[in-house]
Amino acid sequence: MYGGLDEDGAMRICLACAEYLDSIEVSGNGTLRAGIKAGVNEAYFEKFALTLAEKVNISMILVGGHRSIENMNKVLNEGGIAYLSLSRPLIREPDLINRWQGKDYSPAKCVSCNMCYRTPGHKCIYKLRGID
């Protein structure tokens, strides 16, 4: 992004601040990526987060494109990432975690259209239109 922070700058800031923090949540501004597909392009900040996790001794939290329980388990089990964070999937399905706990492991219904960020109160347009 023009005039924004790049990965090298973000890494330098994280390394400089890490000793004063309990955790770092890896995210990005202006990265409202569309078209996230389960098992295809999930966890788009994972590489940066894993690189950072190797350099610091604090918990790493990863947000960005989580859609399937399978991929989220893979991310958590390959090391370096302690926690995951969700946004758009929970806007689309506020009861998503309960659905997964109930053994319905189908991916989140969020299609990453990003229209929720253009509605008052960040509401899913599919939900507003009565589409489940």
N, C-alpha and C positions, 0 to 999 in steps of 0.2 A: 504494500500500500504506500503510495507516495507520501513521504514525510513521516511515515509511521515507524514503528519499531520492527526491526527484522529479527530473525532467529538468533543471529550472533549477539545482537544487543540484548535480547531477552535473556539469553544464556548468561551473559555477563552480569546482568542485574540479579538474576536468581542466585548465582554463585556468591555475589557480594552480600546478599541479604540472608542467605540460608542459615547462617549461624544464629540469627535472631528469630527464626521462625520454627513452628512445629510442623508445618506442612506447606506445600505449594500446589495450587490447582492450576494445571496447565490448560490454558484456553487461548482465545485470540479474538480481538475486536475486528469487526468487518468480515468475519469468516462465515457468514450465514450461508453455508454451503447447501445447495439444493441437490435433490436427487440421490440422497443417501439410500443405499440398498443393503439389506441384511446380507452379511457374508461377502460383500463385494468391496465396499469403500467405507467401512465403519472405522471408528477410532482414528480419525485423521490427524490427531496430534500425538499419537502413540510414539512414533520414532523420536520426537523431541523429548517427550517425557521420559522414555527409557534412557536416553543419553544423559539427561539431567540427573536421573535417579542414580546413575553410576558415579556421579561426581559429588553428591551431597548425602548426608546421613539423616534425612528427615522424610516423612511420609509424602508420597506423591499421589495426587488426585488427578484423574484424567476425565475431561469432558470433551465432547465433540464427536457426534455421529454414532453413538451407541444405539443399536436397533435390535440386536438379537442376544438372547441369553447365552447362546453358544459362544459368540465372539467375546462377550463380556467375561465369561469364565476363562476363555483363552488368555485374554489380556491380563487378568488377575493372576493366573497360574504360571505365566511365563516369567514372572519376577519383575521387580522394580516398581510396579504400580500397586499401591495399597488400597485405593478407593476409586470408585467411579462416580461420576456426577451426570445427571440427565436434565435436560430442559424440554426441548420440543416434544419428545415422546410423552412426557408427563402432561404437557399442555393438551395433547391429543387424547391421551388416556390417563386421567388422574388416578385410576385404579390399576394401572399397569402392573405394579409390583404384586398386588394381591392376585391378579390374574396368573402371573408366573408362579406365585406360591401355591396356587390352586392346580398346578401341573399343566396349564395351557401355555406351552413354551413357544407359541408362534410369535414371530417378530412383532415389534411395536408397529402400530398402524400408521404412524407418522410417515408421510411421504416427502417430508422436507421441502414443502412448497414455500416456506417462510412467510406465508400470509398471516400467520398468528402474530408476527411482529408489526403488522399494519392494522391491527384491530384494537379498539379500546379494551384495555385490560388483558391484552395478549390472549385472545380466545381463538381456538382452532376454527377455521372457516367451515370445515366439514361438520364439526359439532354444531356450529351456528345454523347450518343449513339442514340439520337433522340427519346427516349421513353418518352412519356408525362405522 
